[in-house]
Amino acid sequence: MGTVDIAGLTKRFDQSVALHPTDLHVEQGEFLVLVGPSGCGKSTLLRMIAGLEQPSAGRIAIGGRDVTDAAPSDRGVAMVFQSYALYPQMTVAQNIGFPLKVAGVAKAEIATRVAAVAEMLDLVALLDRKPRALSGGQRQRVSIARAIVRRPRVLLLDEPLSNLDTALRARMRHEFARLHQQLGATMIYVTHDQLEAMTLANRIVVMSAGRVEQVGAPIDVYRRPASLAVAAAIGSPGMNLLPVTIVEASDAGARVRLPDGGVVQTDAQVPAAATGATATLGVRPEHLVAAADGPFAGAVELFERLGPLSFAHLGAQGAVGTIVAQLPGDRAVALGETLRFTVAPVDTHLFDGDGRAYPLMLPPSSPVR
């Protein structure tokens, strides 16, 4: 079984806490993606599962067996690194078969298993080449083949696409999705790229500052971020986050005041005692709707035309109240032009002073466009 259970897992480096106490369960055959900014603890967590880092506290079980103190080779896992780490003097076939050779597997069995994974990853024509004769995408496929030839229960992937260009990243995302379907193995994948997380994962684990902020299906995390850290990590372009003051809280939702005085109605359930408190309003670019009297306004400082969609950036970069709005691709906009937008209350998010999301009354009525 390829289940992974983590209980109270913690990692400290001297006085610095890289991972606060963490609990996590990964199902057999699941594709779990750890996402978050650099330094948030996701690679540290992965390396502890692999046995490359020793936990400061907590336990790790794989397939129901406690492996907290087990050697990496005795955990039934394989790892694909950001760097390909191929042996330059060996051919592709030799690189793929090397873990089996070290394990004492018979030559005939090695040849059979190397041929099988080479077929799966379209490497048959490259088996006699050396790594220097391969492209970046081909090298990454060889490193994946070397990992899966051992038939691990759990495959760990640490930012495996970060060294590839945009086109290759898109192709390799497809390769990983196909490989997961073929193998049925449990995969735990680390990335700071939220697009990879959204397209590959069965579930996403969003991390920030050494803590797990939210765990859930990609679309659920996108629609209902539990904190400011999640809202900032998921979505491209990111969610607009604006400082506001809560001016009214009732059973019908809350009304908040923007920095320029505009008032916005939200579906957030806010206690009456929070009236007058500061908060953060979140609105995704695709949920802003053009309106002549809308509360969101600003001069266009940057306009990005991306085929079927365009994005208008209102206000100077870094200024309070800067927002990004999604527009149809054929919309003509002039730099310096003032645009105004509104938003449906159900499509707003409100975060308290500690960055936690206030609950919303109902699921979103408008589609994620």
C-alpha positions in Angstrom: 0.0 0.0 0.0 1.2 3.5 -0.8 -0.6 5.5 1.9 1.5 8.1 3.7 0.6 9.2 7.3 2.3 12.1 9.0 1.7 12.9 12.6 3.1 16.0 14.4 6.0 16.2 12.0 8.3 19.0 12.9 11.7 20.3 11.7 14.0 22.8 13.3 17.4 24.0 12.2 19.1 25.5 15.3 16.6 28.1 16.5 14.7 28.3 13.2 11.5 26.3 12.6 11.3 25.1 9.0 8.2 23.0 9.6 5.8 23.5 12.4 3.9 20.4 13.8 2.1 18.9 10.8 -0.5 16.2 10.3 -1.3 14.9 6.9 -2.8 11.7 5.3 -2.2 10.7 1.7 -4.4 8.1 0.1 -3.1 5.1 -2.0 -2.8 6.3 -5.6 -3.4 9.9 -4.8 -1.6 12.8 -6.7 -0.9 15.3 -3.9 0.7 18.6 -4.7 2.5 20.7 -2.1 2.5 24.4 -3.2 3.7 27.6 -1.7 6.4 30.2 -2.0 10.1 29.5 -1.6 11.1 28.8 1.9 7.6 27.7 3.1 8.7 24.2 4.1 7.4 22.1 1.3 10.7 20.6 0.2 11.7 20.0 3.8 8.5 18.0 4.3 9.2 16.0 1.1 12.8 15.3 2.1 11.7 14.0 5.5 9.2 11.6 3.9 12.1 10.4 1.7 14.4 10.0 4.7 16.9 12.6 3.5 16.2 14.8 6.5 15.6 13.6 10.1 12.5 15.0 11.8 12.9 17.0 15.0 9.7 15.5 16.2 6.7 13.5 14.9 6.2 10.2 13.0 6.0 9.1 9.4 4.2 5.9 8.2 4.2 4.6 4.7 1.9 1.7 3.9 1.0 1.5 7.6 4.6 0.9 8.6 6.5 3.4 10.8 9.5 4.5 8.8 10.5 7.6 10.8 13.9 6.1 11.6 14.2 3.9 8.5 16.9 4.4 5.9 15.8 6.0 2.6 16.4 2.7 0.7 14.0 0.9 3.2 11.0 3.1 2.7 9.6 2.0 -0.6 9.9 5.5 -2.1 11.7 7.0 -5.0 12.5 10.6 -5.6 12.9 12.8 -8.7 14.9 16.0 -8.0 15.0 19.4 -9.5 18.4 18.6 -11.0 18.4 15.5 -13.2 21.4 14.0 -11.4 22.3 11.6 -14.2 25.6 9.8 -14.4 27.4 11.5 -17.5 29.5 8.4 -18.2 26.6 6.0 -18.4 24.1 5.5 -21.3 20.4 6.2 -20.8 19.8 2.4 -20.3 22.6 2.2 -17.7 21.3 5.3 -15.8 17.8 3.8 -15.7 18.9 0.4 -14.6 21.5 1.6 -12.0 19.2 1.4 -8.9 18.4 -2.2 -9.9 22.0 -3.1 -10.4 22.9 -1.7 -6.9 20.0 -3.8 -5.5 21.5 -7.0 -7.0 18.7 -7.6 -9.5 19.6 -10.1 -12.2 20.8 -8.7 -15.6 17.9 -10.2 -17.5 15.3 -8.7 -15.1 17.1 -5.3 -15.3 16.9 -5.4 -19.1 13.2 -6.3 -19.0 12.3 -3.6 -16.6 14.4 -0.9 -18.3 12.7 -1.7 -21.6 9.3 -1.5 -20.0 9.8 2.0 -18.5 11.6 3.2 -21.6 8.5 2.3 -23.7 6.2 4.0 -21.2 8.2 7.3 -21.3 9.1 7.2 -25.0 12.8 6.7 -24.4 13.4 3.5 -26.5 15.3 5.4 -29.3 17.5 7.1 -26.7 18.7 4.1 -24.6 22.2 4.1 -26.1 22.8 7.8 -25.8 24.7 9.6 -23.1 23.0 12.4 -21.0 25.0 15.2 -22.8 23.2 14.2 -26.1 19.7 14.7 -24.6 17.5 17.7 -24.3 16.3 19.0 -20.9 12.9 17.3 -21.3 14.6 14.0 -22.3 16.9 14.1 -19.3 14.0 14.7 -17.0 12.2 11.7 -18.4 15.3 9.6 -17.9 15.4 10.7 -14.2 11.7 9.8 -13.9 12.3 6.4 -15.5 15.2 5.7 -13.1 12.9 6.5 -10.2 9.9 4.3 -11.3 12.0 1.3 -12.5 12.2 0.3 -8.8 8.4 0.2 -8.7 8.2 2.4 -5.6 5.0 2.6 -3.5 5.4 6.3 -3.3 7.0 8.6 -5.9 8.3 12.0 -4.6 8.9 14.8 -7.0 10.7 18.0 -5.9 10.1 20.8 -8.4 11.0 18.5 -11.3 10.0 21.1 -14.0 11.7 24.2 -12.7 14.7 23.9 -15.1 12.5 23.6 -18.2 11.2 26.3 -20.5 7.5 27.1 -20.7 6.7 24.9 -23.7 8.5 21.9 -22.1 6.8 22.5 -18.8 3.4 22.2 -20.4 4.4 19.0 -22.2 5.9 17.5 -19.0 2.7 18.3 -17.0 0.8 16.2 -19.5 3.5 13.4 -19.1 3.1 13.4 -15.3 -0.7 13.2 -15.5 -0.5 10.3 -18.0 2.2 8.6 -15.9 0.1 8.8 -12.8 -2.8 7.1 -14.6 -0.6 4.4 -15.9 1.2 3.6 -12.7 -1.5 4.1 -10.2 1.2 5.0 -7.7 1.0 7.5 -4.9 2.7 10.8 -6.0 3.7 13.7 -3.8 4.8 16.7 -5.9 6.4 19.9 -4.7 6.1 23.1 -6.7 5.9 26.9 -6.3 4.0 27.0 -9.6 0.2 27.2 -8.8 -0.6 26.3 -12.4 1.1 22.9 -12.0 -0.7 22.5 -8.7 -4.1 23.2 -10.2 -3.7 21.0 -13.3 -2.0 18.0 -11.7 -3.4 17.5 -8.2 -6.2 15.4 -6.8 -5.6 17.5 -3.7 -3.5 20.6 -3.0 -1.7 21.3 0.2 -1.0 25.1 0.4 1.9 25.9 2.7 3.2 29.2 4.1 6.0 29.9 6.7 6.3 26.3 7.6 2.6 25.6 8.2 -0.1 23.9 6.2 -2.7 26.6 5.5 -5.3 24.6 3.6 -5.8 21.1 2.1 -8.4 20.4 -0.5 -9.4 19.8 -4.1 -7.9 22.4 -6.4 -11.2 24.0 -7.3 -12.4 24.1 -3.7 -9.1 25.8 -2.6 -9.5 28.3 -5.5 -13.1 29.1 -4.7 -12.8 29.2 -0.9 -9.3 30.1 0.3 -9.0 29.7 4.0 -6.5 32.5 4.5 -4.7 35.4 2.9 -1.7 33.1 2.3 -3.9 30.7 0.2 -5.5 33.5 -1.6 -2.1 34.9 -2.6 -0.8 31.5 -3.7 -3.6 30.2 -5.9 -4.8 32.0 -9.0 -3.1 33.7 -12.0 -3.3 36.6 -12.0 -3.6 36.5 -8.2 -6.6 37.6 -6.2 -6.9 41.4 -5.7 -6.4 42.0 -2.0 -7.5 45.4 -0.7 -7.4 46.9 2.9 -10.9 47.8 4.0 -12.9 48.8 7.1 -16.0 46.8 8.2 -18.8 49.3 8.4 -21.8 46.9 8.9 -22.3 43.3 9.8 -25.7 41.5 9.7 -27.4 38.3 8.8 -27.4 39.6 5.2 -23.6 39.8 5.1 -21.2 42.6 5.6 -20.5 46.0 4.1 -16.9 47.2 3.9 -15.3 50.5 2.9 -12.5 50.7 0.4 -9.5 53.1 0.9 -11.0 55.6 -1.5 -14.4 55.6 0.3 -16.3 53.2 -1.9 -18.6 50.7 -0.2 -18.8 47.0 -1.2 -21.4 44.4 -0.1 -20.1 41.0 0.7 -21.6 37.6 1.7 -19.1 37.2 4.5 -20.5 36.2 7.9 -19.0 38.7 10.2 -19.8 39.0 13.9 -21.3 42.3 14.9 -18.5 42.9 17.3 -16.1 43.2 14.3 -17.8 46.4 13.0 -15.2 49.1 12.7 -12.4 46.6 12.5 -9.9 46.5 9.6 -9.9 43.6 7.2 -8.8 42.6 3.8 -11.2 42.3 0.9 -10.4 39.7 -1.8 -11.8 39.8 -5.4 -10.5 37.7 -8.3 -9.9 39.6 -11.6 -12.4 37.5 -13.5 -15.2 38.4 -11.0 -14.9 42.2 -11.6 -17.8 43.4 -13.8 -17.7 46.7 -15.6 -20.1 49.2 -14.1 -20.3 53.0 -14.5 -20.9 53.5 -10.8 -18.9 50.6 -9.5 -16.9 51.1 -6.3 -13.6 49.8 -7.8 -12.0 52.5 -10.0 -8.6 53.5 -11.3 -6.5 54.6 -14.2 -5.1 51.9 -16.5 -1.3 51.7 -15.8 -0.7 48.5 -17.8 -2.8 46.6 -20.3 -2.0 43.0 -21.2 -3.7 41.5 -24.2 -3.4 37.7 -24.1 -5.5 36.4 -27.0 -9.1 35.6 -25.8 -8.5 37.5 -22.5 -7.0 40.8 -21.5 -6.0 42.2 -18.1 -6.1 45.8 -17.1 -3.9 46.9 -14.2 -5.4 49.9 -12.4 -3.2 52.1 -10.3 0.5 52.3 -9.9 2.3 49.0 -9.0 2.5 48.6 -5.3 0.1 51.4 -4.5 -2.8 50.8 -2.0 -5.9 49.9 -3.9 -4.2 48.6 -7.1 -6.4 46.0 -8.8 -6.3 43.8 -11.9 -9.4 43.2 -13.9 -10.0 40.6 -16.6 -11.6 41.9 -19.8 -12.6 40.3 -23.1 -9.7 39.9 -25.5 -11.4 42.3 -28.0 -11.9 45.1 -25.5 -10.0 48.3 -26.5 -8.4 50.2 -23.6 -6.1 53.2 -23.5 -3.4 53.7 -21.0 -4.5 56.4 -18.5 -8.2 55.6 -19.1 -10.2 55.4 -15.9 -12.3 52.2 -15.6 -14.9 51.3 -12.9 -16.0 47.8 -11.8 -18.4 46.2 -9.3 -18.6 42.7 -8.0 -21.4 40.3 -6.9 -21.4 39.9 -3.1 -21.1 36.1 -3.5 -17.8 36.5 -5.4 -16.1 38.4 -2.6 -13.8 37.1 0.1 -13.1 38.8 3.4 -10.2 38.1 5.7 -9.8 39.2 9.3 -6.9 41.0 10.9 -5.1 37.6 11.4 -5.5 36.7 7.7 -8.2 34.0 8.3 -11.2 34.0 6.0 -14.6 34.9 7.3 -17.1 32.2 6.3 -19.4 32.9 3.4 -23.1 32.3 3.4 -23.6 30.3 0.3 -21.4 28.5 -2.4 -20.5 30.9 -5.3 -23.4 31.4 -7.8 -21.2 32.7 -10.6 -19.0 30.3 -12.5 -15.2 30.4 -12.3 -14.4 31.9 -15.7 
